[in-house]
Amino acid sequence: MEPSAQLGVSLQRLLEQLGQHEPSQFKSLLRPLSPQGELQHMPATGVKEADGKQLAEILSNRCPSHWVEMVTIQVFDKMNRTDLSERAKDELGGPTQVRGEDVTNPEEAKEVLKGEKPG
């Protein structure tokens, strides 16, 4: 399985664990952190109306995998879903290396990734 496809499947399983109103909270926390505004350039309804599977596909296809892994963990932490944050660390990976640097903050990753294409 391709790394982005595997990421999408793992992320989908995690997102399916969210409660009734939590997917909206996840999306609202995620949107401002997207690299180079990737999610801001999509129609708002595309992300807003996406279910867990669709959101996992959007993220794994449009954003760098190391960013998706890192920010997913951080968003779960902000939502006080430490159970999902810990699972994400196990399934997706922990702190990521971007161009040889340990990066644990989405803002750091955005700086390192400026000009880099998803994939």
PDB file as gemmi writes it, atoms N, CA and C in Angstrom:
CRYST1    1.000    1.000    1.000  90.00  90.00  90.00 P 1                      
ATOM      1  N   MET A   1       0.848  -1.180   0.000  1.00  0.00           N  
ATOM      2  CA  MET A   1       0.000   0.000   0.000  1.00  0.00           C  
ATOM      3  C   MET A   1       0.892   1.241   0.000  1.00  0.00           C  
ATOM      4  N   GLU A   2       0.544   2.236  -0.788  1.00  0.00           N  
ATOM      5  CA  GLU A   2       1.280   3.492  -0.853  1.00  0.00           C  
ATOM      6  C   GLU A   2       1.255   4.179   0.505  1.00  0.00           C  
ATOM      7  N   PRO A   3       2.340   4.892   0.870  1.00  0.00           N  
ATOM      8  CA  PRO A   3       2.343   5.573   2.173  1.00  0.00           C  
ATOM      9  C   PRO A   3       1.155   6.505   2.364  1.00  0.00           C  
ATOM     10  N   SER A   4       0.785   7.286   1.329  1.00  0.00           N  
ATOM     11  CA  SER A   4      -0.345   8.212   1.499  1.00  0.00           C  
ATOM     12  C   SER A   4      -1.659   7.451   1.662  1.00  0.00           C  
ATOM     13  N   ALA A   5      -1.790   6.311   0.988  1.00  0.00           N  
ATOM     14  CA  ALA A   5      -3.005   5.503   1.133  1.00  0.00           C  
ATOM     15  C   ALA A   5      -3.079   4.918   2.537  1.00  0.00           C  
ATOM     16  N   GLN A   6      -1.947   4.435   3.043  1.00  0.00           N  
ATOM     17  CA  GLN A   6      -1.911   3.887   4.401  1.00  0.00           C  
ATOM     18  C   GLN A   6      -2.210   4.976   5.423  1.00  0.00           C  
ATOM     19  N   LEU A   7      -1.655   6.159   5.220  1.00  0.00           N  
ATOM     20  CA  LEU A   7      -1.929   7.291   6.100  1.00  0.00           C  
ATOM     21  C   LEU A   7      -3.425   7.587   6.110  1.00  0.00           C  
ATOM     22  N   GLY A   8      -4.039   7.606   4.923  1.00  0.00           N  
ATOM     23  CA  GLY A   8      -5.471   7.877   4.822  1.00  0.00           C  
ATOM     24  C   GLY A   8      -6.312   6.869   5.585  1.00  0.00           C  
ATOM     25  N   VAL A   9      -5.951   5.594   5.487  1.00  0.00           N  
ATOM     26  CA  VAL A   9      -6.692   4.537   6.187  1.00  0.00           C  
ATOM     27  C   VAL A   9      -6.532   4.698   7.699  1.00  0.00           C  
ATOM     28  N   SER A  10      -5.310   4.922   8.158  1.00  0.00           N  
ATOM     29  CA  SER A  10      -5.064   5.089   9.597  1.00  0.00           C  
ATOM     30  C   SER A  10      -5.779   6.324  10.135  1.00  0.00           C  
ATOM     31  N   LEU A  11      -5.696   7.404   9.390  1.00  0.00           N  
ATOM     32  CA  LEU A  11      -6.357   8.639   9.805  1.00  0.00           C  
ATOM     33  C   LEU A  11      -7.869   8.461   9.823  1.00  0.00           C  
ATOM     34  N   GLN A  12      -8.396   7.781   8.841  1.00  0.00           N  
ATOM     35  CA  GLN A  12      -9.836   7.532   8.790  1.00  0.00           C  
ATOM     36  C   GLN A  12     -10.291   6.775  10.036  1.00  0.00           C  
ATOM     37  N   ARG A  13      -9.548   5.745  10.432  1.00  0.00           N  
ATOM     38  CA  ARG A  13      -9.916   4.973  11.638  1.00  0.00           C  
ATOM     39  C   ARG A  13      -9.937   5.869  12.868  1.00  0.00           C  
ATOM     40  N   LEU A  14      -8.965   6.774  12.960  1.00  0.00           N  
ATOM     41  CA  LEU A  14      -8.921   7.687  14.102  1.00  0.00           C  
ATOM     42  C   LEU A  14     -10.093   8.662  14.084  1.00  0.00           C  
ATOM     43  N   LEU A  15     -10.385   9.223  12.930  1.00  0.00           N  
ATOM     44  CA  LEU A  15     -11.466  10.209  12.823  1.00  0.00           C  
ATOM     45  C   LEU A  15     -12.834   9.582  13.091  1.00  0.00           C  
ATOM     46  N   GLU A  16     -12.974   8.305  12.797  1.00  0.00           N  
ATOM     47  CA  GLU A  16     -14.238   7.622  13.055  1.00  0.00           C  
ATOM     48  C   GLU A  16     -14.507   7.462  14.555  1.00  0.00           C  
ATOM     49  N   GLN A  17     -13.491   7.649  15.372  1.00  0.00           N  
ATOM     50  CA  GLN A  17     -13.646   7.537  16.827  1.00  0.00           C  
ATOM     51  C   GLN A  17     -14.183   8.821  17.462  1.00  0.00           C  
ATOM     52  N   LEU A  18     -14.267   9.884  16.678  1.00  0.00           N  
ATOM     53  CA  LEU A  18     -14.754  11.157  17.211  1.00  0.00           C  
ATOM     54  C   LEU A  18     -16.253  11.094  17.482  1.00  0.00           C  
ATOM     55  N   GLY A  19     -16.672  11.811  18.513  1.00  0.00           N  
ATOM     56  CA  GLY A  19     -18.081  11.875  18.860  1.00  0.00           C  
ATOM     57  C   GLY A  19     -18.873  12.735  17.880  1.00  0.00           C  
ATOM     58  N   GLN A  20     -20.144  12.949  18.182  1.00  0.00           N  
ATOM     59  CA  GLN A  20     -21.081  13.602  17.270  1.00  0.00           C  
ATOM     60  C   GLN A  20     -20.632  14.983  16.798  1.00  0.00           C  
ATOM     61  N   HIS A  21     -20.185  15.848  17.700  1.00  0.00           N  
ATOM     62  CA  HIS A  21     -19.831  17.223  17.328  1.00  0.00           C  
ATOM     63  C   HIS A  21     -18.324  17.410  17.166  1.00  0.00           C  
ATOM     64  N   GLU A  22     -17.549  16.394  17.491  1.00  0.00           N  
ATOM     65  CA  GLU A  22     -16.103  16.529  17.451  1.00  0.00           C  
ATOM     66  C   GLU A  22     -15.512  16.666  16.042  1.00  0.00           C  
ATOM     67  N   PRO A  23     -16.088  16.052  15.008  1.00  0.00           N  
ATOM     68  CA  PRO A  23     -15.505  16.267  13.674  1.00  0.00           C  
ATOM     69  C   PRO A  23     -15.474  17.741  13.273  1.00  0.00           C  
ATOM     70  N   SER A  24     -16.501  18.492  13.610  1.00  0.00           N  
ATOM     71  CA  SER A  24     -16.524  19.925  13.301  1.00  0.00           C  
ATOM     72  C   SER A  24     -15.432  20.656  14.066  1.00  0.00           C  
ATOM     73  N   GLN A  25     -15.243  20.283  15.313  1.00  0.00           N  
ATOM     74  CA  GLN A  25     -14.190  20.902  16.117  1.00  0.00           C  
ATOM     75  C   GLN A  25     -12.825  20.558  15.536  1.00  0.00           C  
ATOM     76  N   PHE A  26     -12.628  19.311  15.141  1.00  0.00           N  
ATOM     77  CA  PHE A  26     -11.365  18.888  14.543  1.00  0.00           C  
ATOM     78  C   PHE A  26     -11.062  19.727  13.303  1.00  0.00           C  
ATOM     79  N   LYS A  27     -12.053  19.890  12.430  1.00  0.00           N  
ATOM     80  CA  LYS A  27     -11.860  20.654  11.188  1.00  0.00           C  
ATOM     81  C   LYS A  27     -11.561  22.118  11.477  1.00  0.00           C  
ATOM     82  N   SER A  28     -12.253  22.702  12.458  1.00  0.00           N  
ATOM     83  CA  SER A  28     -12.027  24.122  12.746  1.00  0.00           C  
ATOM     84  C   SER A  28     -10.639  24.352  13.338  1.00  0.00           C  
ATOM     85  N   LEU A  29     -10.126  23.407  14.105  1.00  0.00           N  
ATOM     86  CA  LEU A  29      -8.777  23.531  14.651  1.00  0.00           C  
ATOM     87  C   LEU A  29      -7.713  23.246  13.588  1.00  0.00           C  
ATOM     88  N   LEU A  30      -8.044  22.399  12.645  1.00  0.00           N  
ATOM     89  CA  LEU A  30      -7.113  21.993  11.605  1.00  0.00           C  
ATOM     90  C   LEU A  30      -6.911  23.061  10.536  1.00  0.00           C  
ATOM     91  N   ARG A  31      -7.977  23.689  10.128  1.00  0.00           N  
ATOM     92  CA  ARG A  31      -7.954  24.598   8.966  1.00  0.00           C  
ATOM     93  C   ARG A  31      -6.880  25.688   9.041  1.00  0.00           C  
ATOM     94  N   PRO A  32      -6.733  26.416  10.158  1.00  0.00           N  
ATOM     95  CA  PRO A  32      -5.719  27.478  10.177  1.00  0.00           C  
ATOM     96  C   PRO A  32      -4.282  26.952  10.177  1.00  0.00           C  
ATOM     97  N   LEU A  33      -4.100  25.673  10.454  1.00  0.00           N  
ATOM     98  CA  LEU A  33      -2.757  25.107  10.521  1.00  0.00           C  
ATOM     99  C   LEU A  33      -2.281  24.519   9.196  1.00  0.00           C  
ATOM    100  N   SER A  34      -3.128  24.515   8.182  1.00  0.00           N  
ATOM    101  CA  SER A  34      -2.777  23.841   6.931  1.00  0.00           C  
ATOM    102  C   SER A  34      -1.574  24.488   6.256  1.00  0.00           C  
ATOM    103  N   PRO A  35      -0.677  23.655   5.687  1.00  0.00           N  
ATOM    104  CA  PRO A  35       0.534  24.195   5.064  1.00  0.00           C  
ATOM    105  C   PRO A  35       0.214  25.036   3.837  1.00  0.00           C  
ATOM    106  N   GLN A  36       0.786  26.200   3.788  1.00  0.00           N  
ATOM    107  CA  GLN A  36       0.614  27.116   2.661  1.00  0.00           C  
ATOM    108  C   GLN A  36      -0.854  27.298   2.299  1.00  0.00           C  
ATOM    109  N   GLY A  37      -1.719  27.222   3.313  1.00  0.00           N  
ATOM    110  CA  GLY A  37      -3.135  27.465   3.092  1.00  0.00           C  
ATOM    111  C   GLY A  37      -3.816  26.437   2.211  1.00  0.00           C  
ATOM    112  N   GLU A  38      -3.296  25.208   2.165  1.00  0.00           N  
ATOM    113  CA  GLU A  38      -3.874  24.187   1.288  1.00  0.00           C  
ATOM    114  C   GLU A  38      -5.387  24.051   1.484  1.00  0.00           C  
ATOM    115  N   LEU A  39      -5.826  23.978   2.716  1.00  0.00           N  
ATOM    116  CA  LEU A  39      -7.255  23.784   2.958  1.00  0.00           C  
ATOM    117  C   LEU A  39      -8.043  25.063   2.720  1.00  0.00           C  
ATOM    118  N   GLN A  40      -7.395  26.226   2.887  1.00  0.00           N  
ATOM    119  CA  GLN A  40      -8.097  27.476   2.621  1.00  0.00           C  
ATOM    120  C   GLN A  40      -8.408  27.632   1.138  1.00  0.00           C  
ATOM    121  N   HIS A  41      -7.602  27.013   0.261  1.00  0.00           N  
ATOM    122  CA  HIS A  41      -7.829  27.120  -1.179  1.00  0.00           C  
ATOM    123  C   HIS A  41      -8.915  26.168  -1.673  1.00  0.00           C  
ATOM    124  N   MET A  42      -9.367  25.267  -0.827  1.00  0.00           N  
ATOM    125  CA  MET A  42     -10.451  24.356  -1.197  1.00  0.00           C  
ATOM    126  C   MET A  42     -11.775  25.019  -0.887  1.00  0.00           C  
ATOM    127  N   PRO A  43     -12.809  24.659  -1.615  1.00  0.00           N  
ATOM    128  CA  PRO A  43     -14.124  25.192  -1.256  1.00  0.00           C  
ATOM    129  C   PRO A  43     -14.445  24.832   0.199  1.00  0.00           C  
ATOM    130  N   ALA A  44     -14.922  25.791   0.951  1.00  0.00           N  
ATOM    131  CA  ALA A  44     -15.197  25.574   2.370  1.00  0.00           C  
ATOM    132  C   ALA A  44     -16.134  24.393   2.592  1.00  0.00           C  
ATOM    133  N   THR A  45     -17.084  24.217   1.685  1.00  0.00           N  
ATOM    134  CA  THR A  45     -18.028  23.118   1.856  1.00  0.00           C  
ATOM    135  C   THR A  45     -17.351  21.767   1.686  1.00  0.00           C  
ATOM    136  N   GLY A  46     -16.277  21.698   0.910  1.00  0.00           N  
ATOM    137  CA  GLY A  46     -15.581  20.427   0.706  1.00  0.00           C  
ATOM    138  C   GLY A  46     -15.031  19.867   2.001  1.00  0.00           C  
ATOM    139  N   VAL A  47     -14.379  20.699   2.778  1.00  0.00           N  
ATOM    140  CA  VAL A  47     -13.832  20.257   4.056  1.00  0.00           C  
ATOM    141  C   VAL A  47     -14.937  20.221   5.109  1.00  0.00           C  
ATOM    142  N   LYS A  48     -15.767  21.253   5.125  1.00  0.00           N  
ATOM    143  CA  LYS A  48     -16.806  21.362   6.154  1.00  0.00           C  
ATOM    144  C   LYS A  48     -17.767  20.178   6.129  1.00  0.00           C  
ATOM    145  N   GLU A  49     -18.142  19.722   4.936  1.00  0.00           N  
ATOM    146  CA  GLU A  49     -19.120  18.645   4.831  1.00  0.00           C  
ATOM    147  C   GLU A  49     -18.495  17.257   4.757  1.00  0.00           C  
ATOM    148  N   ALA A  50     -17.173  17.189   4.741  1.00  0.00           N  
ATOM    149  CA  ALA A  50     -16.501  15.891   4.624  1.00  0.00           C  
ATOM    150  C   ALA A  50     -16.716  15.048   5.878  1.00  0.00           C  
ATOM    151  N   ASP A  51     -16.972  13.759   5.651  1.00  0.00           N  
ATOM    152  CA  ASP A  51     -17.015  12.839   6.780  1.00  0.00           C  
ATOM    153  C   ASP A  51     -15.579  12.395   7.061  1.00  0.00           C  
ATOM    154  N   GLY A  52     -15.396  11.477   8.012  1.00  0.00           N  
ATOM    155  CA  GLY A  52     -14.051  11.038   8.381  1.00  0.00           C  
ATOM    156  C   GLY A  52     -13.267  10.473   7.220  1.00  0.00           C  
ATOM    157  N   LYS A  53     -13.916   9.656   6.409  1.00  0.00           N  
ATOM    158  CA  LYS A  53     -13.234   9.045   5.271  1.00  0.00           C  
ATOM    159  C   LYS A  53     -12.809  10.108   4.255  1.00  0.00           C  
ATOM    160  N   GLN A  54     -13.727  11.016   3.934  1.00  0.00           N  
ATOM    161  CA  GLN A  54     -13.432  12.066   2.957  1.00  0.00           C  
ATOM    162  C   GLN A  54     -12.349  13.007   3.463  1.00  0.00           C  
ATOM    163  N   LEU A  55     -12.409  13.368   4.743  1.00  0.00           N  
ATOM    164  CA  LEU A  55     -11.400  14.259   5.304  1.00  0.00           C  
ATOM    165  C   LEU A  55     -10.029  13.584   5.285  1.00  0.00           C  
ATOM    166  N   ALA A  56      -9.987  12.308   5.617  1.00  0.00           N  
ATOM    167  CA  ALA A  56      -8.719  11.568   5.570  1.00  0.00           C  
ATOM    168  C   ALA A  56      -8.159  11.560   4.151  1.00  0.00           C  
ATOM    169  N   GLU A  57      -9.031  11.383   3.162  1.00  0.00           N  
ATOM    170  CA  GLU A  57      -8.586  11.405   1.764  1.00  0.00           C  
ATOM    171  C   GLU A  57      -8.062  12.783   1.372  1.00  0.00           C  
ATOM    172  N   ILE A  58      -8.779  13.826   1.756  1.00  0.00           N  
ATOM    173  CA  ILE A  58      -8.356  15.193   1.435  1.00  0.00           C  
ATOM    174  C   ILE A  58      -6.981  15.460   2.024  1.00  0.00           C  
ATOM    175  N   LEU A  59      -6.812  15.149   3.294  1.00  0.00           N  
ATOM    176  CA  LEU A  59      -5.544  15.435   3.964  1.00  0.00           C  
ATOM    177  C   LEU A  59      -4.400  14.608   3.393  1.00  0.00           C  
ATOM    178  N   SER A  60      -4.639  13.321   3.170  1.00  0.00           N  
ATOM    179  CA  SER A  60      -3.542  12.466   2.699  1.00  0.00           C  
ATOM    180  C   SER A  60      -3.187  12.758   1.245  1.00  0.00           C  
ATOM    181  N   ASN A  61      -4.131  13.298   0.469  1.00  0.00           N  
ATOM    182  CA  ASN A  61      -3.847  13.603  -0.942  1.00  0.00           C  
ATOM    183  C   ASN A  61      -3.329  15.018  -1.173  1.00  0.00           C  
ATOM    184  N   ARG A  62      -3.681  15.968  -0.299  1.00  0.00           N  
ATOM    185  CA  ARG A  62      -3.338  17.378  -0.553  1.00  0.00           C  
ATOM    186  C   ARG A  62      -2.221  17.933   0.317  1.00  0.00           C  
ATOM    187  N   CYS A  63      -1.900  17.246   1.405  1.00  0.00           N  
ATOM    188  CA  CYS A  63      -0.931  17.783   2.360  1.00  0.00           C  
ATOM    189  C   CYS A  63       0.217  16.798   2.550  1.00  0.00           C  
ATOM    190  N   PRO A  64       1.403  17.313   2.903  1.00  0.00           N  
ATOM    191  CA  PRO A  64       2.545  16.424   3.159  1.00  0.00           C  
ATOM    192  C   PRO A  64       2.236  15.466   4.313  1.00  0.00           C  
ATOM    193  N   SER A  65       2.588  14.214   4.156  1.00  0.00           N  
ATOM    194  CA  SER A  65       2.234  13.197   5.154  1.00  0.00           C  
ATOM    195  C   SER A  65       2.814  13.518   6.529  1.00  0.00           C  
ATOM    196  N   HIS A  66       4.043  14.014   6.588  1.00  0.00           N  
ATOM    197  CA  HIS A  66       4.629  14.313   7.891  1.00  0.00           C  
ATOM    198  C   HIS A  66       3.853  15.434   8.593  1.00  0.00           C  
ATOM    199  N   TRP A  67       3.318  16.381   7.829  1.00  0.00           N  
ATOM    200  CA  TRP A  67       2.510  17.440   8.430  1.00  0.00           C  
ATOM    201  C   TRP A  67       1.192  16.864   8.957  1.00  0.00           C  
ATOM    202  N   VAL A  68       0.563  16.000   8.180  1.00  0.00           N  
ATOM    203  CA  VAL A  68      -0.712  15.391   8.593  1.00  0.00           C  
ATOM    204  C   VAL A  68      -0.526  14.632   9.900  1.00  0.00           C  
ATOM    205  N   GLU A  69       0.535  13.848   9.985  1.00  0.00           N  
ATOM    206  CA  GLU A  69       0.804  13.077  11.199  1.00  0.00           C  
ATOM    207  C   GLU A  69       0.950  14.002  12.406  1.00  0.00           C  
ATOM    208  N   MET A  70       1.776  15.017  12.264  1.00  0.00           N  
ATOM    209  CA  MET A  70       2.080  15.924  13.361  1.00  0.00           C  
ATOM    210  C   MET A  70       0.844  16.722  13.801  1.00  0.00           C  
ATOM    211  N   VAL A  71       0.143  17.300  12.851  1.00  0.00           N  
ATOM    212  CA  VAL A  71      -0.971  18.177  13.202  1.00  0.00           C  
ATOM    213  C   VAL A  71      -2.168  17.381  13.727  1.00  0.00           C  
ATOM    214  N   THR A  72      -2.352  16.166  13.251  1.00  0.00           N  
ATOM    215  CA  THR A  72      -3.436  15.328  13.774  1.00  0.00           C  
ATOM    216  C   THR A  72      -3.252  15.119  15.268  1.00  0.00           C  
ATOM    217  N   ILE A  73      -2.045  14.801  15.677  1.00  0.00           N  
ATOM    218  CA  ILE A  73      -1.744  14.600  17.099  1.00  0.00           C  
ATOM    219  C   ILE A  73      -2.011  15.885  17.876  1.00  0.00           C  
ATOM    220  N   GLN A  74      -1.571  17.017  17.339  1.00  0.00           N  
ATOM    221  CA  GLN A  74      -1.760  18.284  18.040  1.00  0.00           C  
ATOM    222  C   GLN A  74      -3.229  18.678  18.140  1.00  0.00           C  
ATOM    223  N   VAL A  75      -3.997  18.441  17.089  1.00  0.00           N  
ATOM    224  CA  VAL A  75      -5.424  18.785  17.129  1.00  0.00           C  
ATOM    225  C   VAL A  75      -6.134  17.908  18.148  1.00  0.00           C  
ATOM    226  N   PHE A  76      -5.834  16.609  18.177  1.00  0.00           N  
ATOM    227  CA  PHE A  76      -6.438  15.744  19.193  1.00  0.00           C  
ATOM    228  C   PHE A  76      -6.070  16.225  20.595  1.00  0.00           C  
ATOM    229  N   ASP A  77      -4.829  16.658  20.798  1.00  0.00           N  
ATOM    230  CA  ASP A  77      -4.424  17.193  22.106  1.00  0.00           C  
ATOM    231  C   ASP A  77      -5.236  18.433  22.461  1.00  0.00           C  
ATOM    232  N   LYS A  78      -5.423  19.348  21.505  1.00  0.00           N  
ATOM    233  CA  LYS A  78      -6.203  20.569  21.756  1.00  0.00           C  
ATOM    234  C   LYS A  78      -7.659  20.245  22.076  1.00  0.00           C  
ATOM    235  N   MET A  79      -8.147  19.134  21.537  1.00  0.00           N  
ATOM    236  CA  MET A  79      -9.529  18.718  21.784  1.00  0.00           C  
ATOM    237  C   MET A  79      -9.655  17.942  23.101  1.00  0.00           C  
ATOM    238  N   ASN A  80      -8.539  17.780  23.801  1.00  0.00           N  
ATOM    239  CA  ASN A  80      -8.497  16.975  25.024  1.00  0.00           C  
ATOM    240  C   ASN A  80      -8.868  15.517  24.763  1.00  0.00           C  
ATOM    241  N   ARG A  81      -8.530  15.035  23.579  1.00  0.00           N  
ATOM    242  CA  ARG A  81      -8.732  13.625  23.241  1.00  0.00           C  
ATOM    243  C   ARG A  81      -7.371  12.931  23.284  1.00  0.00           C  
ATOM    244  N   THR A  82      -6.829  12.835  24.504  1.00  0.00           N  
ATOM    245  CA  THR A  82      -5.507  12.230  24.658  1.00  0.00           C  
ATOM    246  C   THR A  82      -5.510  10.767  24.239  1.00  0.00           C  
ATOM    247  N   ASP A  83      -6.666  10.106  24.342  1.00  0.00           N  
ATOM    248  CA  ASP A  83      -6.750   8.720  23.888  1.00  0.00           C  
ATOM    249  C   ASP A  83      -6.441   8.629  22.396  1.00  0.00           C  
ATOM    250  N   LEU A  84      -7.039   9.522  21.606  1.00  0.00           N  
ATOM    251  CA  LEU A  84      -6.802   9.515  20.165  1.00  0.00           C  
ATOM    252  C   LEU A  84      -5.423  10.059  19.828  1.00  0.00           C  
ATOM    253  N   SER A  85      -4.944  11.006  20.618  1.00  0.00           N  
ATOM    254  CA  SER A  85      -3.605  11.538  20.398  1.00  0.00           C  
ATOM    255  C   SER A  85      -2.568  10.423  20.565  1.00  0.00           C  
ATOM    256  N   GLU A  86      -2.722   9.626  21.608  1.00  0.00           N  
ATOM    257  CA  GLU A  86      -1.793   8.516  21.841  1.00  0.00           C  
ATOM    258  C   GLU A  86      -1.893   7.469  20.729  1.00  0.00           C  
ATOM    259  N   ARG A  87      -3.110   7.165  20.311  1.00  0.00           N  
ATOM    260  CA  ARG A  87      -3.274   6.217  19.197  1.00  0.00           C  
ATOM    261  C   ARG A  87      -2.656   6.761  17.919  1.00  0.00           C  
ATOM    262  N   ALA A  88      -2.829   8.067  17.687  1.00  0.00           N  
ATOM    263  CA  ALA A  88      -2.250   8.679  16.497  1.00  0.00           C  
ATOM    264  C   ALA A  88      -0.727   8.597  16.546  1.00  0.00           C  
ATOM    265  N   LYS A  89      -0.156   8.806  17.712  1.00  0.00           N  
ATOM    266  CA  LYS A  89       1.298   8.694  17.850  1.00  0.00           C  
ATOM    267  C   LYS A  89       1.755   7.284  17.492  1.00  0.00           C  
ATOM    268  N   ASP A  90       0.987   6.293  17.921  1.00  0.00           N  
ATOM    269  CA  ASP A  90       1.341   4.900  17.624  1.00  0.00           C  
ATOM    270  C   ASP A  90       1.127   4.554  16.155  1.00  0.00           C  
ATOM    271  N   GLU A  91      -0.016   4.979  15.602  1.00  0.00           N  
ATOM    272  CA  GLU A  91      -0.384   4.584  14.244  1.00  0.00           C  
ATOM    273  C   GLU A  91       0.229   5.469  13.163  1.00  0.00           C  
ATOM    274  N   LEU A  92       0.328   6.760  13.438  1.00  0.00           N  
ATOM    275  CA  LEU A  92       0.798   7.702  12.420  1.00  0.00           C  
ATOM    276  C   LEU A  92       2.259   8.072  12.608  1.00  0.00           C  
ATOM    277  N   GLY A  93       2.728   8.070  13.815  1.00  0.00           N  
ATOM    278  CA  GLY A  93       4.106   8.468  14.093  1.00  0.00           C  
ATOM    279  C   GLY A  93       4.120   9.630  15.057  1.00  0.00           C  
ATOM    280  N   GLY A  94       5.237   9.827  15.719  1.00  0.00           N  
ATOM    281  CA  GLY A  94       5.378  10.891  16.696  1.00  0.00           C  
ATOM    282  C   GLY A  94       5.979  12.121  16.067  1.00  0.00           C  
ATOM    283  N   PRO A  95       6.856  12.828  16.804  1.00  0.00           N  
ATOM    284  CA  PRO A  95       7.512  14.008  16.227  1.00  0.00           C  
ATOM    285  C   PRO A  95       8.197  13.633  14.922  1.00  0.00           C  
ATOM    286  N   THR A  96       8.084  14.491  13.969  1.00  0.00           N  
ATOM    287  CA  THR A  96       8.516  14.212  12.617  1.00  0.00           C  
ATOM    288  C   THR A  96       9.788  14.958  12.286  1.00  0.00           C  
ATOM    289  N   GLN A  97      10.551  14.396  11.363  1.00  0.00           N  
ATOM    290  CA  GLN A  97      11.705  15.115  10.847  1.00  0.00           C  
ATOM    291  C   GLN A  97      11.339  15.696   9.504  1.00  0.00           C  
ATOM    292  N   VAL A  98      11.556  16.987   9.354  1.00  0.00           N  
ATOM    293  CA  VAL A  98      11.328  17.678   8.097  1.00  0.00           C  
ATOM    294  C   VAL A  98      12.670  18.245   7.676  1.00  0.00           C  
ATOM    295  N   ARG A  99      13.160  17.746   6.558  1.00  0.00           N  
ATOM    296  CA  ARG A  99      14.472  18.167   6.058  1.00  0.00           C  
ATOM    297  C   ARG A  99      15.536  18.095   7.146  1.00  0.00           C  
ATOM    298  N   GLY A 100      15.520  16.983   7.906  1.00  0.00           N  
ATOM    299  CA  GLY A 100      16.552  16.740   8.906  1.00  0.00           C  
ATOM    300  C   GLY A 100      16.334  17.432  10.235  1.00  0.00           C  
ATOM    301  N   GLU A 101      15.252  18.150  10.393  1.00  0.00           N  
ATOM    302  CA  GLU A 101      14.977  18.854  11.647  1.00  0.00           C  
ATOM    303  C   GLU A 101      13.796  18.191  12.342  1.00  0.00           C  
ATOM    304  N   ASP A 102      13.905  18.008  13.677  1.00  0.00           N  
ATOM    305  CA  ASP A 102      12.756  17.540  14.436  1.00  0.00           C  
ATOM    306  C   ASP A 102      11.739  18.657  14.490  1.00  0.00           C  
ATOM    307  N   VAL A 103      10.522  18.353  14.101  1.00  0.00           N  
ATOM    308  CA  VAL A 103       9.479  19.366  14.066  1.00  0.00           C  
ATOM    309  C   VAL A 103       8.279  18.827  14.825  1.00  0.00           C  
ATOM    310  N   THR A 104       7.830  19.577  15.834  1.00  0.00           N  
ATOM    311  CA  THR A 104       6.665  19.170  16.611  1.00  0.00           C  
ATOM    312  C   THR A 104       5.581  20.225  16.581  1.00  0.00           C  
ATOM    313  N   ASN A 105       5.800  21.297  15.848  1.00  0.00           N  
ATOM    314  CA  ASN A 105       4.881  22.412  15.802  1.00  0.00           C  
ATOM    315  C   ASN A 105       4.488  22.673  14.349  1.00  0.00           C  
ATOM    316  N   PRO A 106       3.204  22.765  14.046  1.00  0.00           N  
ATOM    317  CA  PRO A 106       2.787  22.994  12.662  1.00  0.00           C  
ATOM    318  C   PRO A 106       3.359  24.278  12.070  1.00  0.00           C  
ATOM    319  N   GLU A 107       3.547  25.308  12.889  1.00  0.00           N  
ATOM    320  CA  GLU A 107       4.114  26.552  12.380  1.00  0.00           C  
ATOM    321  C   GLU A 107       5.553  26.335  11.928  1.00  0.00           C  
ATOM    322  N   GLU A 108       6.315  25.535  12.700  1.00  0.00           N  
ATOM    323  CA  GLU A 108       7.683  25.209  12.298  1.00  0.00           C  
ATOM    324  C   GLU A 108       7.670  24.471  10.969  1.00  0.00           C  
ATOM    325  N   ALA A 109       6.765  23.514  10.844  1.00  0.00           N  
ATOM    326  CA  ALA A 109       6.686  22.713   9.619  1.00  0.00           C  
ATOM    327  C   ALA A 109       6.336  23.603   8.435  1.00  0.00           C  
ATOM    328  N   LYS A 110       5.428  24.572   8.630  1.00  0.00           N  
ATOM    329  CA  LYS A 110       5.057  25.458   7.534  1.00  0.00           C  
ATOM    330  C   LYS A 110       6.275  26.250   7.060  1.00  0.00           C  
ATOM    331  N   GLU A 111       7.108  26.679   8.005  1.00  0.00           N  
ATOM    332  CA  GLU A 111       8.308  27.432   7.642  1.00  0.00           C  
ATOM    333  C   GLU A 111       9.282  26.552   6.861  1.00  0.00           C  
ATOM    334  N   VAL A 112       9.500  25.335   7.335  1.00  0.00           N  
ATOM    335  CA  VAL A 112      10.439  24.426   6.691  1.00  0.00           C  
ATOM    336  C   VAL A 112       9.941  24.028   5.309  1.00  0.00           C  
ATOM    337  N   LEU A 113       8.618  23.913   5.161  1.00  0.00           N  
ATOM    338  CA  LEU A 113       8.034  23.396   3.927  1.00  0.00           C  
ATOM    339  C   LEU A 113       7.713  24.471   2.885  1.00  0.00           C  
ATOM    340  N   LYS A 114       7.948  25.716   3.169  1.00  0.00           N  
ATOM    341  CA  LYS A 114       7.608  26.765   2.203  1.00  0.00           C  
ATOM    342  C   LYS A 114       8.179  26.401   0.836  1.00  0.00           C  
ATOM    343  N   GLY A 115       7.314  26.389  -0.135  1.00  0.00           N  
ATOM    344  CA  GLY A 115       7.736  26.088  -1.497  1.00  0.00           C  
ATOM    345  C   GLY A 115       7.766  24.608  -1.827  1.00  0.00           C  
ATOM    346  N   GLU A 116       7.600  23.735  -0.837  1.00  0.00           N  
ATOM    347  CA  GLU A 116       7.622  22.300  -1.095  1.00  0.00           C  
ATOM    348  C   GLU A 116       6.229  21.833  -1.480  1.00  0.00           C  
ATOM    349  N   LYS A 117       6.136  20.964  -2.456  1.00  0.00           N  
ATOM    350  CA  LYS A 117       4.858  20.447  -2.933  1.00  0.00           C  
ATOM    351  C   LYS A 117       4.436  19.252  -2.096  1.00  0.00           C  
ATOM    352  N   PRO A 118       3.116  19.010  -1.899  1.00  0.00           N  
ATOM    353  CA  PRO A 118       2.648  17.833  -1.168  1.00  0.00           C  
ATOM    354  C   PRO A 118       3.132  16.555  -1.852  1.00  0.00           C  
ATOM    355  N   GLY A 119       3.247  15.514  -1.031  1.00  0.00           N  
ATOM    356  CA  GLY A 119       3.600  14.238  -1.625  1.00  0.00           C  
ATOM    357  C   GLY A 119       4.669  13.637  -0.896  1.00  0.00           C  
TER     358      GLY A 119                                                      
END                                                                             
